[in-house]
């Protein structure tokens, strides 16, 4: 029985409040459906292929719409671990799903890594009694992402109107950020407001 390591990654979704991922695999699977899918699929594949899964690692990308080279900070130590354990690295190849979520830095790393790497096709599986089809799942997220992007100007205008009113009341940038977050008024990216982001939104105070 050969050793194997499972690697699971996903993108942040700031507008949905998904900007952090626990390092613990099972905890990460509870907060991310995509991670849950990868974990379950890889574990099933490892069992079918008679692999011993000796480690699993998750990674949350930096930007919501692209892969970055930050993934190499995780993959390089994982490569060394795989060599030490004589393990094959297993990951779900999302580039097979309508070209969705291909990861150029990861693909480039894989071409030069000195370990065995086995991409797993993103088959439809059942999770908690419900079918999970990555084709449909990511298509739905693309639609929601498009809707979010299309509403950027309206979100910024609303946040600016509220923030400007609070500034006229004498509130500090930090207090305004706290108020916007409490009222769940998102900005352009959906990330939580900070004093700095409020300052950028408002610009210089009028004379």
The 8 nearest C-alpha neighbors of each residue, nearest first, counted from 0:
[[1, 50, 49, 51, 2, 48, 3, 52],
 [2, 0, 50, 51, 3, 86, 49, 85],
 [3, 1, 86, 51, 50, 52, 53, 87],
 [2, 4, 86, 87, 52, 51, 88, 50],
 [5, 3, 88, 54, 55, 52, 53, 89],
 [4, 6, 55, 89, 90, 88, 56, 54],
 [5, 7, 56, 90, 55, 57, 89, 4],
 [8, 6, 57, 37, 34, 56, 90, 58],
 [9, 7, 58, 57, 59, 34, 6, 10],
 [8, 10, 59, 60, 58, 33, 11, 34],
 [9, 11, 60, 63, 59, 12, 62, 64],
 [12, 10, 63, 18, 17, 13, 60, 59],
 [11, 13, 17, 15, 14, 63, 18, 16],
 [14, 12, 189, 16, 190, 15, 17, 18],
 [13, 15, 189, 16, 12, 188, 190, 17],
 [14, 16, 13, 12, 17, 189, 18, 11],
 [15, 17, 13, 14, 18, 12, 189, 190],
 [18, 16, 12, 13, 15, 11, 19, 14],
 [17, 19, 11, 13, 16, 12, 20, 190],
 [20, 18, 17, 21, 59, 11, 16, 27],
 [19, 21, 27, 59, 22, 18, 30, 58],
 [22, 20, 27, 23, 26, 19, 24, 57],
 [23, 21, 24, 20, 57, 27, 56, 26],
 [22, 24, 26, 21, 25, 27, 57, 56],
 [25, 23, 27, 26, 22, 28, 57, 56],
 [24, 26, 28, 27, 23, 29, 35, 38],
 [25, 27, 29, 23, 28, 24, 21, 30],
 [28, 26, 21, 24, 29, 25, 30, 20],
 [29, 27, 35, 25, 34, 31, 26, 30],
 [28, 30, 26, 27, 31, 25, 35, 32],
 [31, 29, 27, 28, 32, 26, 20, 34],
 [32, 30, 28, 34, 33, 29, 27, 35],
 [31, 33, 35, 34, 36, 28, 30, 29],
 [34, 32, 36, 31, 35, 37, 9, 28],
 [33, 35, 37, 28, 31, 36, 32, 38],
 [36, 34, 28, 32, 38, 33, 37, 39],
 [35, 37, 33, 39, 34, 38, 40, 32],
 [38, 36, 34, 40, 39, 35, 41, 7],
 [39, 37, 35, 41, 36, 40, 34, 42],
 [38, 40, 42, 36, 37, 41, 35, 43],
 [39, 41, 43, 37, 42, 38, 36, 44],
 [42, 40, 44, 38, 43, 39, 37, 45],
 [43, 41, 45, 39, 44, 40, 38, 46],
 [42, 44, 40, 46, 41, 45, 39, 47],
 [45, 43, 41, 47, 46, 42, 48, 40],
 [46, 44, 50, 42, 48, 43, 47, 49],
 [45, 47, 49, 43, 44, 48, 50, 42],
 [46, 48, 44, 45, 49, 43, 50, 42],
 [49, 47, 45, 46, 50, 44, 43, 0],
 [50, 48, 46, 47, 0, 45, 51, 1],
 [51, 49, 45, 1, 48, 0, 2, 3],
 [50, 52, 2, 3, 1, 53, 0, 49],
 [53, 51, 3, 4, 54, 2, 50, 45],
 [54, 52, 4, 51, 3, 2, 55, 86],
 [55, 53, 4, 52, 5, 56, 3, 6],
 [54, 56, 5, 4, 6, 24, 57, 53],
 [55, 57, 6, 7, 5, 54, 24, 58],
 [58, 56, 7, 8, 6, 22, 24, 59],
 [57, 59, 8, 60, 7, 9, 56, 70],
 [60, 58, 9, 8, 10, 20, 11, 61],
 [59, 61, 10, 62, 9, 11, 58, 66],
 [62, 60, 59, 63, 11, 67, 10, 69],
 [61, 63, 64, 60, 65, 11, 10, 66],
 [64, 62, 11, 10, 12, 65, 61, 60],
 [63, 65, 62, 10, 66, 11, 100, 12],
 [66, 64, 62, 63, 67, 102, 10, 100],
 [65, 67, 102, 60, 103, 68, 104, 62],
 [68, 66, 69, 70, 104, 65, 60, 61],
 [67, 69, 70, 104, 71, 66, 105, 72],
 [70, 68, 71, 67, 72, 60, 61, 73],
 [69, 71, 68, 72, 73, 67, 74, 105],
 [70, 72, 74, 73, 69, 68, 75, 105],
 [73, 71, 70, 69, 74, 75, 76, 68],
 [74, 72, 71, 70, 75, 76, 77, 58],
 [73, 75, 71, 77, 76, 72, 78, 70],
 [74, 76, 78, 77, 71, 73, 72, 79],
 [77, 75, 79, 78, 74, 73, 80, 72],
 [76, 78, 74, 80, 75, 79, 81, 73],
 [77, 79, 75, 81, 76, 80, 74, 82],
 [80, 78, 76, 82, 77, 81, 83, 75],
 [81, 79, 77, 83, 78, 82, 84, 76],
 [82, 80, 86, 78, 84, 83, 79, 85],
 [81, 83, 85, 79, 80, 84, 78, 114],
 [82, 84, 80, 81, 85, 79, 86, 78],
 [83, 85, 81, 86, 82, 80, 2, 3],
 [86, 84, 82, 81, 83, 2, 87, 1],
 [87, 85, 2, 3, 81, 84, 4, 88],
 [86, 88, 3, 115, 116, 4, 89, 2],
 [87, 89, 116, 4, 3, 117, 5, 115],
 [90, 88, 5, 117, 118, 4, 6, 116],
 [91, 89, 118, 6, 119, 5, 92, 7],
 [90, 92, 119, 118, 93, 121, 120, 37],
 [91, 93, 118, 94, 119, 120, 95, 90],
 [92, 94, 95, 96, 100, 91, 101, 99],
 [93, 95, 101, 98, 99, 96, 92, 100],
 [96, 94, 93, 98, 97, 92, 120, 121],
 [97, 95, 98, 93, 94, 99, 134, 121],
 [98, 96, 99, 95, 94, 134, 93, 100],
 [97, 99, 94, 96, 95, 101, 100, 93],
 [100, 98, 97, 94, 96, 101, 93, 95],
 [101, 99, 93, 94, 102, 98, 65, 66],
 [100, 102, 94, 99, 93, 98, 103, 92],
 [101, 103, 66, 105, 104, 106, 100, 65],
 [102, 104, 106, 105, 107, 101, 66, 67],
 [105, 103, 107, 106, 68, 102, 108, 67],
 [104, 106, 108, 102, 107, 103, 109, 70],
 [107, 105, 103, 109, 108, 104, 102, 110],
 [106, 108, 104, 110, 105, 109, 103, 111],
 [109, 107, 105, 106, 111, 110, 112, 104],
 [108, 110, 106, 112, 111, 107, 105, 116],
 [111, 109, 107, 108, 112, 106, 105, 113],
 [110, 112, 109, 108, 113, 107, 114, 106],
 [113, 111, 109, 114, 108, 110, 78, 115],
 [114, 112, 111, 115, 78, 82, 109, 110],
 [115, 113, 112, 116, 82, 78, 87, 81],
 [114, 116, 87, 88, 117, 113, 86, 112],
 [117, 115, 88, 87, 89, 114, 118, 109],
 [116, 118, 89, 88, 119, 115, 90, 87],
 [119, 117, 90, 92, 91, 89, 116, 120],
 [118, 120, 91, 92, 90, 121, 117, 89],
 [119, 121, 92, 122, 91, 118, 95, 93],
 [122, 120, 91, 119, 93, 92, 123, 133],
 [123, 121, 120, 124, 132, 133, 40, 119],
 [122, 124, 132, 131, 133, 121, 130, 125],
 [125, 123, 131, 130, 122, 126, 132, 40],
 [124, 126, 130, 129, 128, 131, 127, 123],
 [127, 125, 129, 128, 130, 131, 124, 36],
 [128, 126, 129, 125, 130, 131, 124, 35],
 [127, 129, 126, 125, 130, 131, 124, 123],
 [130, 128, 126, 125, 127, 131, 124, 132],
 [129, 131, 125, 124, 126, 132, 128, 123],
 [132, 130, 124, 123, 125, 133, 129, 126],
 [131, 133, 123, 134, 135, 136, 130, 124],
 [134, 132, 136, 135, 137, 131, 123, 121],
 [135, 133, 132, 136, 137, 96, 138, 97],
 [136, 134, 138, 133, 132, 137, 139, 131],
 [137, 135, 133, 139, 138, 134, 132, 140],
 [136, 138, 140, 139, 135, 134, 133, 141],
 [137, 139, 135, 141, 140, 136, 134, 142],
 [140, 138, 142, 137, 136, 141, 135, 143],
 [139, 141, 137, 143, 142, 138, 144, 136],
 [142, 140, 144, 138, 139, 143, 137, 145],
 [143, 141, 145, 139, 140, 144, 146, 138],
 [142, 144, 140, 146, 145, 141, 147, 139],
 [145, 143, 141, 147, 142, 146, 140, 148],
 [146, 144, 142, 148, 143, 147, 141, 149],
 [145, 147, 143, 149, 144, 148, 142, 150],
 [148, 146, 144, 150, 145, 149, 143, 151],
 [149, 147, 145, 150, 151, 146, 144, 187],
 [148, 150, 146, 147, 151, 145, 152, 144],
 [149, 151, 147, 148, 153, 152, 154, 146],
 [150, 152, 154, 148, 187, 153, 149, 155],
 [153, 151, 155, 154, 150, 156, 187, 149],
 [152, 154, 156, 150, 155, 151, 157, 158],
 [155, 153, 151, 157, 156, 152, 186, 158],
 [154, 156, 158, 152, 186, 157, 153, 187],
 [157, 155, 153, 159, 154, 158, 152, 160],
 [158, 156, 160, 154, 159, 155, 153, 161],
 [157, 159, 155, 161, 160, 156, 162, 154],
 [160, 158, 162, 156, 157, 161, 163, 155],
 [159, 161, 157, 163, 158, 162, 156, 164],
 [160, 162, 164, 158, 159, 163, 165, 157],
 [163, 161, 159, 165, 164, 160, 158, 166],
 [164, 162, 166, 160, 165, 161, 159, 167],
 [163, 165, 167, 161, 162, 166, 160, 168],
 [164, 166, 168, 162, 167, 163, 170, 161],
 [167, 165, 163, 169, 170, 168, 164, 162],
 [166, 168, 164, 169, 165, 163, 170, 162],
 [169, 167, 165, 166, 170, 164, 163, 171],
 [168, 170, 166, 167, 171, 165, 164, 172],
 [171, 169, 166, 165, 168, 174, 175, 172],
 [170, 172, 174, 173, 175, 169, 166, 194],
 [171, 173, 194, 175, 174, 197, 176, 198],
 [172, 174, 194, 176, 171, 175, 177, 193],
 [175, 173, 177, 171, 176, 172, 170, 178],
 [174, 176, 178, 172, 177, 173, 179, 171],
 [177, 175, 192, 173, 179, 193, 174, 178],
 [176, 178, 174, 180, 175, 179, 181, 173],
 [177, 179, 175, 181, 176, 180, 182, 174],
 [180, 178, 182, 176, 184, 181, 177, 183],
 [179, 181, 183, 177, 182, 178, 176, 192],
 [180, 182, 178, 183, 179, 177, 184, 176],
 [181, 183, 179, 180, 184, 178, 177, 185],
 [184, 182, 180, 181, 185, 179, 178, 191],
 [183, 185, 179, 182, 180, 158, 186, 154],
 [186, 184, 189, 183, 154, 187, 158, 190],
 [185, 187, 189, 155, 188, 154, 158, 184],
 [186, 188, 151, 155, 189, 154, 185, 152],
 [189, 187, 190, 186, 13, 14, 185, 151],
 [188, 190, 14, 13, 185, 186, 187, 191],
 [189, 191, 13, 188, 192, 14, 186, 185],
 [192, 190, 180, 189, 193, 185, 176, 186],
 [191, 193, 176, 196, 180, 190, 197, 194],
 [194, 192, 196, 176, 195, 197, 173, 191],
 [193, 195, 173, 172, 197, 196, 176, 198],
 [196, 194, 198, 193, 197, 199, 172, 173],
 [195, 197, 199, 193, 198, 194, 192, 200],
 [198, 196, 200, 194, 199, 195, 172, 201],
 [197, 199, 195, 201, 196, 200, 202, 194],
 [200, 198, 196, 202, 197, 201, 195, 203],
 [199, 201, 197, 198, 202, 196, 159, 155],
 [202, 200, 198, 199, 197, 203, 159, 163],
 [201, 203, 199, 198, 200, 204, 197, 205],
 [204, 202, 205, 201, 198, 199, 206, 200],
 [203, 205, 206, 202, 201, 166, 163, 198],
 [206, 204, 203, 202, 201, 167, 166, 163],
 [205, 204, 203, 167, 202, 166, 201, 163]]
